[in-house]
Amino acid sequence: MRALLVDRSAPGGLRLGTAPDPEPASHQALVRVTATSLNYGEVAFALDSVPDGTVLGWDAAGVVERAAADGSGPAVGTPVVTLMPAGAWAELRAVDTDVLGVAPAGADPGALATVPVAGATALRALHRLGPLLGRTVLVTGATGGVGRYTVQLARAAGAHVVASTGSPAENGDLLRRLGAHQVVATPKEAAGPVDGVVDLVGGPQLVEAYEILGEGGTLVAAGHSAGRGEDFPFGALFGDRSRHDRSVVTFFLPACTGLGRDLGWLAHRVAAGELDPGITWRGSWDGAAEAVDALLGGRLHGKAVLTVGS
Ligand SMILES: NC(=O)c1ccc[n+]([C@@H]2O[C@H](COP(=O)([O-])OP(=O)(O)OC[C@H]3O[C@@H](n4cnc5c(N)ncnc54)[C@H](OP(=O)(O)O)[C@@H]3O)[C@@H](O)[C@H]2O)c1
């Protein structure tokens, strides 16, 4: 099969080449991949940590080519969205059927390919906050792939949504269109205490976000885009009448179980136009180097989608 192979001598660290077809285990379906989307973590970290020739890639949309031998998962020909630790940047991938979501027929594969990491992280991070109806939720790094889904899902769940972005003048309209009630440049600009935070930036923004977390509130530390430490000043962790029982929780999507159902649900919302996949770069996998460069250069502010195959 053809695949994007890690090659540190090539632009973007990737070149189109060939790799052996995957051999699915009995609990895996073989999927013909039609589109993939890039994620910051795999491009910034995974690309540098594997040998040349590796086939990476977390997110893929495609069609079941061969159903799982153990009878689990969908039948041949079913459109699916898939999430695995590697193997999406190839014409064929073997996928555990419990991280495979069934998608509606006829949906745009590029839009579906944004769902696995970005959509599922947003959904599961919000689940961790508990009921959102009538609550205030702050989302940092709101213009990114995960942030856009988080804003939309929090709004759909009935929250008052505060979106934090480094560029409110440029991105305020976009974020309000996605469902934000308030757009701020930094968490401390948010009015009043918030009940929950999905933090995708870390560093000083996490510390600021914690400072405005109200009693019983939860901050999910899901992302670390700032690449900086969290330095809590003395007193920041004190409780008082309005700041009793606040939590910071860590989050790791691959440790979440039962994702297949969530992937299918998200795929249907995207296909119905109820969720905007936030695609800001789209092209053939021949253009992967350009997309990688834009992602690492912080110029994407959304999802890069690559068409896979001919
Ligand atoms: N824990 C998990 O399982 C998990 C799963 C998925 C993703 N993640 C992490 O979540 C984060 C977001 O992922 P993503 O795919 O949405 O990334 P992304 O598309 O690159 O978006 C990140 C956003 O963060 C903001 N940002 C970027 N660099 C920044 C900096 N130096 N200082 C402050 N803000 C910065 C930008 O938003 P503004 O321009 O709006 O400020 C950017 O749009 C990443 O750290 C990723 O690795 C973790």
The ligand as a MOL file (V3000), in Angstrom:
LIG
                    3D

  0  0  0     0  0            999 V3000
M  V30 BEGIN CTAB
M  V30 COUNTS 48 52 0 0 0
M  V30 BEGIN ATOM
M  V30 1 N -4.7010 15.1590 26.6700 0
M  V30 2 C -5.1050 14.6390 25.5230 0
M  V30 3 O -5.4510 13.4580 25.4240 0
M  V30 4 C -5.1070 15.5330 24.3130 0
M  V30 5 C -5.8780 15.2050 23.2030 0
M  V30 6 C -5.8800 16.0970 22.1190 0
M  V30 7 C -5.1220 17.2560 22.1680 0
M  V30 8 N -4.3560 17.5020 23.2660 0 CHG=1
M  V30 9 C -3.5630 18.7210 23.3750 0
M  V30 10 O -4.4890 19.8140 23.3860 0
M  V30 11 C -3.8570 20.9530 22.8390 0
M  V30 12 C -4.7370 21.5230 21.7440 0
M  V30 13 O -4.7710 20.5940 20.6640 0
M  V30 14 P -5.2470 21.0920 19.2290 0
M  V30 15 O -5.1900 19.9320 18.3330 0
M  V30 16 O -6.5150 21.8700 19.3730 0 CHG=-1
M  V30 17 O -4.0530 22.1010 18.8710 0
M  V30 18 P -4.0760 23.3340 17.8910 0
M  V30 19 O -5.0800 23.1070 16.8180 0
M  V30 20 O -2.6670 23.5900 17.5510 0
M  V30 21 O -4.6510 24.5360 18.7880 0
M  V30 22 C -4.0400 25.0120 19.9370 0
M  V30 23 C -4.5440 26.4210 20.2310 0
M  V30 24 O -3.8800 26.8530 21.4090 0
M  V30 25 C -3.5110 28.2180 21.2810 0
M  V30 26 N -2.0320 28.2990 21.3590 0
M  V30 27 C -1.1290 27.7140 20.5560 0
M  V30 28 N 0.1300 28.0020 20.9450 0
M  V30 29 C 0.0040 28.7710 22.0250 0
M  V30 30 C 0.9370 29.4050 22.8880 0
M  V30 31 N 2.2580 29.2840 22.7230 0
M  V30 32 N 0.4590 30.1320 23.9170 0
M  V30 33 C -0.8590 30.2650 24.0950 0
M  V30 34 N -1.7810 29.7020 23.2950 0
M  V30 35 C -1.3570 28.9540 22.2830 0
M  V30 36 C -4.0160 28.6940 19.9350 0
M  V30 37 O -5.3070 29.2230 20.1930 0
M  V30 38 P -5.6040 30.7860 20.1990 0
M  V30 39 O -4.9470 31.3760 18.9790 0
M  V30 40 O -7.0790 30.8280 20.1450 0
M  V30 41 O -5.0280 31.3300 21.4480 0
M  V30 42 C -4.1980 27.4290 19.1350 0
M  V30 43 O -5.2200 27.5740 18.1710 0
M  V30 44 C -2.4590 20.5060 22.3660 0
M  V30 45 O -1.5390 20.7950 23.4010 0
M  V30 46 C -2.6320 19.0070 22.2020 0
M  V30 47 O -1.4040 18.3290 22.2790 0
M  V30 48 C -4.3360 16.6730 24.3270 0
M  V30 END ATOM
M  V30 BEGIN BOND
M  V30 1 1 1 2
M  V30 2 2 2 3
M  V30 3 1 2 4
M  V30 4 1 4 5
M  V30 5 2 4 48
M  V30 6 2 5 6
M  V30 7 1 6 7
M  V30 8 2 7 8
M  V30 9 1 8 9
M  V30 10 1 8 48
M  V30 11 1 9 10
M  V30 12 1 9 46
M  V30 13 1 10 11
M  V30 14 1 11 12
M  V30 15 1 11 44
M  V30 16 1 12 13
M  V30 17 1 13 14
M  V30 18 2 14 15
M  V30 19 1 14 16
M  V30 20 1 14 17
M  V30 21 1 17 18
M  V30 22 2 18 19
M  V30 23 1 18 20
M  V30 24 1 18 21
M  V30 25 1 21 22
M  V30 26 1 22 23
M  V30 27 1 23 24
M  V30 28 1 23 42
M  V30 29 1 24 25
M  V30 30 1 25 26
M  V30 31 1 25 36
M  V30 32 1 26 27
M  V30 33 1 26 35
M  V30 34 2 27 28
M  V30 35 1 28 29
M  V30 36 1 29 30
M  V30 37 2 29 35
M  V30 38 1 30 31
M  V30 39 2 30 32
M  V30 40 1 32 33
M  V30 41 2 33 34
M  V30 42 1 34 35
M  V30 43 1 36 37
M  V30 44 1 36 42
M  V30 45 1 37 38
M  V30 46 2 38 39
M  V30 47 1 38 40
M  V30 48 1 38 41
M  V30 49 1 42 43
M  V30 50 1 44 45
M  V30 51 1 44 46
M  V30 52 1 46 47
M  V30 END BOND
M  V30 END CTAB
M  END
